[in-house]
Amino acid sequence: MTNPRFNLKADYLSLPNIVIILLTIYKDHVERHQSKQFWVIFLHSFSQDLESKLKTYQKVHSDKRTDLSNALNETLIEQMQLHFACISALPYSSIREIIRQSVGKNPQFEVISLGSASQIQLIIAEGLVSKLITSYVGDVYPRPGISPVFQHAVDNGLEIEQWSLMVISLRLYAGALGLQFIPTTSISGSTMALDNQVFFKTVSNPFNPSQDVTIVEELSPDISFIHVWAADQLGNAIVFPPYSENLWGCFASEKVILTTEKILPTDVIRKLANTHQCQTLPGGIVDFVIESPFGGHPGSHYGPRGTGYDIDLDHLINFREAAKKPETVSSWIKEWIHNTNPESYLKKIGIEHLAANCGHLDESYWKWIVTEKKYIIQSDHPATPVENMIWVATELIKDRVIREKYSTILAGQGASNLAAWLAAHSLSEAGQDINLLAEVGFYGYQPKPASPYIFEFNNLRSSTAILDSITSLGVLLRKTKSLGILGAGQIDQFGNINSTRVNSFVLFGSGGANDVGSNAHEIIVLIPLKSGRFPPKVPYITVPGVKVAACVTTEALFEKNEDGTFVLTGYIGEGSNEDQILKKIRDTISWDLQIKRPLTQFKSPSADWLCFLRSFDPERYFLGRLL
């Protein structure tokens, strides 16, 4: 039954038109037909007609599905600028295929990667990269470490352009917006500002000429590679946290190659986008869609409701061991990449092994770990030097938070975050409001025992807010009263931190450290008391020492004097000979030791406190071996 005044066409399908049409139909037919039977027939017919038109409207007109080999063959050209997204999961499967496709070639790619760990070491080790734009180079798991792969590459001509984590994110953000440059609060006063003068400028504020503002040039890569949880055949994608650099690299790039754990119907993608806390990538900017199960392996990939897979530590440790020498890393890459394809790679890893990594995301998995490792956690072994350092740092953090009324703590990886975690726990128990913040965007997270890593699933799911790196490092550190806890490769008497290089020797880079040093209100540094790590002046300033208030070592506590230099205010070691400790400190640091008396002698931590600390790092990746 049709209405002569209503000929339904697709171009009528807007909400105002539908409302007008329904009112017109209602008025017309109520006057002429009152029967219940008519309305049943009419509404059924109308709904069927409308549903049919909507299905036509939703019809898929293009299909971007392909395989990685085809996508690369159609897009990859020598000397391209490639961006590997650091959001949700790392695009390992794309990197492996690039390596397979580049045999016998010398493409001289320029690579952009927020953090360059094992995923970038693979492509660097194969000699495919001439320049790397990054904030971090080195190993991350099972503990941060200097990478022989990067050192060998630099010695053979690789150019590394070092930035901070937030500044790379901002440069991609500017590229996405079509801006030529963007202001930043980071980098000033560091060696990065000097090394990158072509891309980093200080200019007069056009709105207040008496002020200067620092700006950085945008980044617009040729291709962005991203791995996501789910997508449809059009490229509409669901992206779960951590968000880190966010999607700006994809928006800034000329082309986007997207790999996904699974390809789902568009209707399912719509439902996921509206029922889960996630980011969404519109298919309009995606050029290729490739289904790639476990495409983020050996990294982690977290999905909804505890699904996904954890970091494959065994695989990463195996690679890290092979990466110590060029010949062994070459053999490793041949075995695991050149001699495999996407399907055989997963078979080689093993279904049971992959399933076990999925099981690590169970909310109660940490209880199993601490039970299995209780003989280490509950050891009556006295505190090691590193544990003593963490103990003193914990007490200092608590004191600063209470005295200065800090509400936010952001800590770097390692001993720094362990000290921050234990301080935050103790402060919370005492009724003090304090929020832990991670550079990748976790806010208000509550760490659980068994894992010392910040970017861990339990930390993600316990967060009160899930943000990105620009918001964490550029907004919250400034807008809340914040305390930063950092590690360092070197530190000088002025508090300047070097974590980037010593002459031609490559360390790690800034990561988010420079952003923390630029935007937090105060900084505490943890660094073992070892020769060579306390020069009178660092050769490279990663983080200017202006906001560094204290430095906790394995034997001593230094705090800033009125003149902005460090003075010794305490030492660690209950019952130790003060003269012997002072001699050791003088012999280790390379500046004149100033002493503020009376010195505080820190007692050893209690057995209960040690047990609690050790429960967070039962494998002792950061705590080190019990002596």
C-alpha positions in Angstrom: 0.0 0.0 0.0 1.7 3.3 -1.1 0.8 6.9 -0.6 0.5 8.9 -3.8 1.9 11.9 -2.1 5.0 10.0 -0.9 7.5 8.5 -3.2 10.4 7.5 -1.0 13.9 8.2 -2.4 17.3 8.0 -0.9 17.8 11.7 -1.0 14.8 12.1 1.3 16.6 10.3 4.1 17.4 13.2 6.4 15.7 13.5 9.8 13.8 16.7 9.1 12.4 15.3 5.8 11.3 12.0 7.5 9.5 13.9 10.3 7.7 16.1 7.7 6.8 13.0 5.7 5.4 11.1 8.7 3.3 14.1 9.8 1.9 14.5 6.3 1.0 10.8 6.0 -0.5 10.9 9.5 -2.8 13.9 8.7 -3.8 12.5 5.3 -4.7 9.0 6.5 -6.2 9.8 9.9 -8.8 11.8 8.1 -9.7 8.9 5.7 -8.9 5.7 7.5 -9.6 5.0 11.2 -9.3 1.3 11.2 -6.6 -0.4 13.4 -6.1 -3.0 10.6 -5.0 -0.2 8.2 -2.4 1.1 10.5 -0.9 -2.3 11.1 -0.6 -2.9 7.4 0.6 0.6 6.6 3.3 0.8 9.3 4.6 -2.6 8.4 4.8 -1.6 4.7 6.4 1.8 5.5 9.0 0.3 7.8 9.9 -2.3 5.2 10.2 0.4 2.6 12.4 2.6 4.8 14.6 -0.3 5.9 15.2 -1.2 2.3 16.2 2.3 1.5 18.6 2.5 4.5 20.2 -0.8 3.4 20.9 0.7 0.0 22.3 3.8 1.7 24.6 1.7 3.8 25.8 -0.4 0.8 29.6 -0.7 0.7 30.9 0.9 -2.4 34.6 0.1 -2.1 36.7 -2.6 -0.5 40.2 -1.8 0.7 41.1 -5.3 1.9 44.4 -6.7 0.5 47.6 -8.4 1.8 50.7 -6.6 3.1 52.8 -7.7 0.1 50.4 -6.0 -2.3 50.0 -2.9 -0.2 53.7 -2.4 0.0 54.2 -3.1 -3.7 51.7 -0.4 -4.6 53.1 2.3 -2.2 56.6 1.8 -1.0 59.3 3.8 -2.8 63.0 4.4 -1.9 63.8 7.4 0.4 60.2 7.6 1.6 59.4 9.0 5.1 57.7 6.2 7.0 55.8 6.6 10.2 55.3 3.7 12.5 52.4 4.6 14.9 52.9 4.1 18.6 49.3 3.7 19.8 47.5 0.7 21.1 50.0 -1.8 19.5 53.1 -1.5 17.5 52.8 -2.4 13.8 55.3 -5.3 13.9 53.7 -7.3 11.1 54.2 -4.4 8.7 57.8 -4.0 9.7 58.4 -7.7 9.1 56.9 -7.5 5.6 58.9 -4.4 4.7 62.1 -6.4 5.6 60.9 -9.3 3.5 60.2 -7.0 0.5 63.5 -5.1 0.8 65.9 -8.0 0.2 68.8 -6.9 -2.0 67.6 -3.3 -1.9 69.0 -0.1 -0.3 65.8 2.0 0.2 67.3 4.6 2.6 64.0 5.2 4.3 63.6 8.0 6.8 61.7 6.6 9.8 59.6 8.4 12.4 58.9 6.5 15.5 57.9 8.0 18.9 59.9 5.2 20.6 62.5 3.1 18.9 62.8 -0.3 20.6 63.0 -3.7 19.1 60.5 -2.9 16.3 62.8 -0.3 14.9 66.0 -2.2 15.7 64.7 -4.9 13.2 64.6 -2.5 10.2 67.7 -0.6 11.3 69.7 -3.9 11.6 68.8 -4.7 8.0 70.4 -1.4 6.8 67.1 0.0 5.4 67.1 3.3 7.2 69.3 6.4 6.6 67.7 8.7 9.2 65.6 8.1 12.3 63.4 10.7 14.0 62.6 9.6 17.5 62.6 10.3 21.2 64.0 7.0 22.5 66.5 4.4 21.1 67.3 1.2 23.0 65.8 -1.8 24.6 62.8 -1.6 26.8 62.1 -5.1 28.0 62.8 -6.8 30.3 64.6 -3.6 31.4 65.8 -0.5 29.6 69.2 -1.0 28.0 71.6 0.4 25.5 71.2 -1.2 22.1 74.2 -2.5 20.2 72.1 -2.3 17.0 71.7 1.4 17.2 75.4 2.0 18.1 76.6 -0.1 15.2 74.2 1.8 12.8 75.4 5.2 14.1 79.0 4.1 13.7 78.1 3.3 10.1 76.3 6.5 9.2 72.8 6.4 10.6 71.5 9.8 11.5 69.4 10.1 14.6 67.3 13.2 15.1 66.5 13.3 18.8 63.4 14.9 20.2 61.2 14.6 23.3 58.1 12.3 23.2 55.6 15.2 23.3 57.4 17.3 20.7 57.2 14.4 18.1 53.5 14.1 18.9 53.1 17.8 18.5 54.9 17.9 15.1 52.6 15.1 13.8 49.6 17.0 15.2 50.7 20.1 13.4 51.0 18.1 10.2 47.5 16.7 10.6 46.1 20.2 11.0 47.9 21.5 7.9 50.0 23.8 10.0 53.6 24.6 9.1 54.7 24.8 12.7 53.4 24.6 16.3 54.5 26.1 19.6 55.9 23.9 22.4 56.9 24.3 26.0 59.6 21.6 25.8 63.1 21.4 24.4 64.3 24.9 25.5 67.7 24.8 27.2 68.5 21.3 26.0 71.1 20.2 23.5 68.2 19.0 21.3 67.4 22.7 20.8 70.9 23.3 19.5 71.1 20.2 17.4 67.7 20.7 15.7 67.9 24.5 15.0 66.7 23.8 11.4 63.4 22.6 12.8 63.2 24.4 16.2 63.1 28.2 16.5 62.6 30.9 19.1 60.5 33.7 17.8 58.8 36.8 19.2 55.2 36.2 20.4 53.1 38.2 17.8 50.5 38.8 20.5 53.0 40.0 23.1 56.3 41.0 21.5 58.0 41.3 24.8 57.8 37.5 25.1 59.5 34.8 23.2 57.8 31.5 22.1 59.5 28.3 20.8 58.1 26.6 17.8 58.8 23.3 15.9 58.2 22.4 12.3 55.4 20.0 11.4 55.8 16.4 10.2 53.8 15.0 7.3 55.0 11.4 6.5 54.6 9.7 3.2 53.1 6.5 4.7 51.8 5.8 8.2 51.6 2.2 9.4 49.2 1.4 12.2 48.0 -1.8 13.9 44.5 -1.8 15.4 42.1 -4.1 17.3 39.3 -4.2 14.6 38.4 -2.6 11.4 35.9 -3.0 8.6 36.7 -3.4 4.9 36.5 0.4 4.4 39.2 1.0 7.0 36.9 2.3 9.8 38.9 1.2 12.8 38.6 0.6 16.5 41.7 1.6 18.5 42.0 0.7 22.2 44.5 2.4 24.6 47.2 3.2 25.4 46.8 6.2 23.2 50.3 7.7 23.5 50.9 9.7 20.3 47.2 9.4 19.3 46.2 9.1 15.7 47.9 12.3 14.5 50.5 10.5 12.5 47.8 8.8 10.4 46.0 12.1 9.9 49.2 13.8 8.9 50.4 11.1 6.4 49.9 11.0 2.6 48.8 7.3 2.8 47.8 4.9 5.7 48.4 1.2 5.7 46.3 -0.4 8.4 46.7 -3.9 9.8 44.1 -5.2 12.1 43.5 -8.2 14.4 40.2 -8.9 12.7 38.0 -7.5 10.0 34.4 -7.0 11.1 31.2 -5.8 9.4 30.6 -2.1 9.5 27.6 -2.5 11.7 29.7 -4.2 14.3 32.3 -1.5 14.1 29.6 1.1 14.8 28.4 -0.8 17.9 31.9 -1.2 19.2 32.6 2.5 18.7 29.5 3.4 20.7 29.8 0.9 23.5 33.5 0.9 24.4 36.1 3.4 25.6 38.1 3.6 22.4 39.4 5.8 19.7 38.1 5.5 16.1 40.0 6.0 12.9 37.8 7.0 10.0 38.1 4.9 6.9 38.3 7.9 4.6 42.0 8.4 5.4 42.9 4.7 5.2 44.3 3.3 1.9 44.8 -0.4 2.6 43.2 -2.8 5.2 45.1 -6.0 6.0 43.8 -8.7 8.5 46.8 -9.6 10.6 46.1 -11.7 13.7 48.7 -11.0 16.4 50.1 -8.3 14.2 51.5 -6.5 17.2 53.5 -9.5 18.4 55.9 -9.6 20.3 54.5 -6.4 21.7 51.2 -6.3 23.7 47.8 -5.4 22.4 44.9 -4.8 24.8 41.3 -5.2 23.7 37.9 -4.8 25.4 37.0 -6.5 28.7 40.4 -8.0 29.3 40.9 -9.5 25.8 44.1 -9.2 23.8 47.7 -10.4 24.4 50.5 -9.4 26.7 54.2 -8.6 25.8 56.1 -11.8 24.8 59.1 -11.3 27.1 60.7 -14.6 26.1 60.7 -13.6 22.4 62.1 -10.1 23.2 64.8 -11.4 25.5 65.7 -13.9 22.7 66.0 -11.1 20.2 67.9 -8.9 22.7 70.5 -11.6 23.2 70.9 -12.0 19.4 71.2 -8.3 18.9 74.5 -8.0 20.7 76.4 -8.7 17.5 75.7 -7.9 13.9 76.2 -11.4 12.7 73.9 -13.0 15.3 71.1 -10.4 14.8 71.3 -11.0 11.0 70.9 -14.8 11.6 68.0 -14.1 13.9 66.2 -11.9 11.4 66.8 -14.5 8.7 65.2 -17.2 10.9 62.3 -15.3 12.2 61.5 -13.0 9.2 63.1 -13.9 5.9 62.3 -17.6 6.3 58.7 -17.0 7.3 55.5 -15.4 6.0 52.7 -14.0 8.2 51.1 -17.4 8.7 54.2 -19.5 9.2 55.6 -16.8 11.7 52.6 -17.4 14.0 53.0 -21.2 13.7 56.7 -20.8 14.6 55.8 -18.9 17.7 53.3 -21.6 18.6 49.6 -21.5 19.4 50.1 -22.5 23.0 52.7 -19.8 23.6 50.4 -17.2 22.1 47.5 -18.4 24.2 49.6 -18.2 27.3 50.4 -14.5 26.6 46.6 -13.9 26.2 46.1 -15.5 29.7 48.5 -13.0 31.3 45.8 -10.4 30.9 43.5 -12.1 33.4 42.8 -9.7 36.2 44.0 -12.2 38.9 47.1 -13.3 37.1 49.3 -11.2 39.3 48.2 -13.3 42.3 49.6 -16.4 40.7 52.9 -14.7 40.0 53.5 -13.4 43.5 52.5 -16.8 45.0 55.0 -18.6 42.7 57.8 -16.1 43.5 57.0 -15.7 47.2 60.4 -17.2 48.2 62.1 -14.2 46.5 59.5 -11.6 47.7 59.7 -12.8 51.3 63.4 -13.3 51.4 65.1 -12.2 54.6 68.0 -10.9 52.6 69.0 -7.3 53.7 68.3 -4.4 51.4 70.5 -4.1 48.4 72.0 -0.7 47.4 69.3 -0.2 44.8 66.6 -1.1 47.3 68.1 1.4 49.7 68.0 4.1 47.0 64.3 3.4 46.3 63.6 3.5 50.1 65.2 6.9 50.5 63.5 8.2 47.3 60.1 7.0 48.6 60.5 8.9 51.9 61.7 12.0 50.0 58.7 11.8 47.6 56.2 11.5 50.5 57.8 14.5 52.2 57.7 16.7 49.1 54.1 15.8 48.3 52.9 16.7 51.8 55.0 19.8 52.1 54.4 21.2 48.6 50.8 19.8 48.3 51.5 18.0 45.0 48.5 16.2 43.5 50.2 14.4 40.6 53.3 12.2 40.2 54.8 11.2 36.9 57.7 8.7 37.0 60.1 7.3 34.5 60.7 3.5 34.1 62.7 1.5 36.6 63.7 2.4 40.1 62.0 5.8 39.6 58.5 4.3 39.1 58.9 1.8 41.9 59.7 4.6 44.3 56.8 6.7 43.1 54.4 3.7 43.3 55.3 2.9 46.9 55.2 6.6 47.9 51.8 7.0 46.3 50.5 3.8 48.1 51.7 5.1 51.5 50.3 8.5 50.9 46.9 7.1 49.9 46.8 4.9 53.0 47.4 8.1 55.0 44.5 9.8 53.4 46.5 12.0 51.0 45.0 12.6 47.6 47.6 11.7 44.9 47.3 10.6 41.3 49.9 8.6 39.4 50.3 9.7 35.8 52.0 7.9 32.9 53.4 9.6 29.8 51.3 7.4 27.5 48.1 8.7 29.1 47.2 6.6 32.2 45.9 8.9 34.9 45.0 7.9 38.5 46.2 4.3 37.9 46.8 1.9 40.8 49.7 -0.5 40.2 49.4 -4.1 41.3 52.2 -6.4 42.3 54.0 -8.9 40.0 54.9 -6.4 37.2 57.3 -3.4 37.5 56.2 -2.0 34.1 54.3 1.3 33.8 52.7 0.4 30.5 51.0 -2.7 31.9 47.4 -3.8 31.5 46.4 -3.7 35.2 47.6 0.0 35.2 45.5 0.7 32.2 42.3 -0.8 33.5 42.7 0.8 37.0 43.0 4.3 35.5 40.4 6.9 36.2 41.1 8.7 32.9 42.7 7.4 29.6 44.5 10.3 27.8 47.3 10.7 25.3 50.9 11.9 25.6 50.2 15.5 24.7 47.5 15.8 27.4 49.6 14.0 30.0 52.9 15.8 29.4 51.7 19.1 28.1 48.5 19.7 30.0 48.2 17.8 33.3 51.8 18.3 34.4 51.1 22.1 34.1 47.5 22.2 35.2 47.9 20.1 38.3 50.6 20.6 40.8 53.0 17.9 39.7 56.2 16.1 40.8 58.4 14.3 38.3 60.6 11.3 39.2 63.3 10.5 36.7 66.3 8.3 36.1 69.4 9.4 34.3 72.5 8.3 32.5 74.5 11.1 33.9 73.8 14.1 36.1 76.1 17.1 36.9 76.4 19.4 39.9 73.7 21.7 38.4 71.2 18.9 38.1 71.4 18.8 34.3 70.5 15.3 33.1 72.1 13.4 30.2 70.3 10.3 28.9 71.1 10.8 25.2 74.8 10.3 24.3 78.4 10.6 25.6 80.4 11.8 22.6 79.7 9.2 19.9 78.3 6.6 22.4 74.6 6.3 22.1 72.5 6.1 25.3 68.6 6.3 25.2 67.3 9.7 24.4 64.7 11.8 26.2 61.5 9.8 25.9 59.2 11.9 28.0 61.9 13.1 30.4 62.5 16.5 28.8 58.7 17.1 28.7 58.6 16.3 32.4 61.6 18.5 33.2 59.9 21.3 31.2 56.4 21.1 32.5 56.4 19.5 36.0 56.8 21.8 39.0 59.8 19.9 40.5 62.0 16.9 39.7 63.7 14.2 41.8 66.3 12.0 40.1 67.4 8.5 41.0 70.8 7.3 39.8 73.2 4.7 41.2 76.5 6.1 42.5 78.9 4.8 39.9 82.0 6.3 38.3 81.5 8.3 35.2 77.9 9.2 35.9 78.6 12.4 37.9 80.7 14.6 35.7 81.2 18.3 36.5 79.3 19.2 33.4 77.3 16.7 31.3 78.3 16.5 27.6 74.7 16.5 26.4 71.8 18.2 28.2 68.7 16.0 27.8 66.8 17.7 30.7 68.0 21.1 32.0 68.5 21.0 35.7 66.5 24.1 36.6 63.6 22.2 38.2 65.8 19.3 39.6 65.5 19.6 43.4 67.2 16.4 44.6 69.2 13.5 43.5 69.0 10.1 45.3 71.9 7.7 44.8 72.6 4.2 46.2 74.7 5.8 48.9 73.9 9.5 49.1 71.2 12.2 49.0 72.0 15.4 47.2 69.7 18.5 47.3 70.0 21.8 45.6 71.8 24.6 47.5 70.8 28.3 47.2 73.3 28.8 44.4 71.6 26.0 42.3 74.3 23.4 42.8 74.0 20.0 44.7 75.0 19.7 48.3 75.2 16.4 50.2 72.5 16.3 52.9 72.4 12.7 53.8 73.9 9.2 53.3 72.5 5.7 53.2 73.8 2.9 55.4 72.8 2.2 59.0 75.8 1.7 61.2 78.2 2.7 58.3 81.4 4.6 58.9 80.6 8.2 57.8 84.2 9.0 56.8 84.4 5.9 54.6 81.1 6.8 52.9 82.2 10.4 52.3 85.5 9.1 50.8 83.6 6.8 48.4 81.3 9.7 47.4 84.2 12.0 46.8 86.0 9.3 44.7 83.0 8.7 42.6 81.7 12.2 41.7 83.7 14.6 39.6 82.8 17.9 41.3 83.8 19.4 44.6 81.7 17.8 47.3 79.7 20.3 49.4 78.3 19.1 52.7 75.4 20.5 54.6 75.7 19.3 58.2 74.3 17.7 60.2 74.0 14.9 57.7 71.0 12.7 57.8 71.8 9.0 58.2 69.0 6.9 56.6 68.2 3.7 58.4 67.5 0.6 56.4 63.9 -0.2 55.4 61.8 -2.6 57.4 61.3 -6.2 56.3 57.6 -5.5 55.6 58.5 -2.6 53.3 61.1 -4.7 51.5 58.6 -7.5 51.0 56.1 -5.0 49.5 58.7 -3.5 47.2 59.9 -6.9 46.0 56.3 -8.0 45.2 56.3 -5.4 42.4 59.4 -6.8 40.8 59.6 -10.5 41.6 61.9 -11.2 38.7 64.1 -8.4 39.9 64.5 -6.8 36.5 64.9 -3.4 38.0 65.9 -4.3 41.6 68.9 -6.4 40.4 70.2 -9.6 41.9 70.2 -10.3 45.6 73.9 -10.3 46.5 
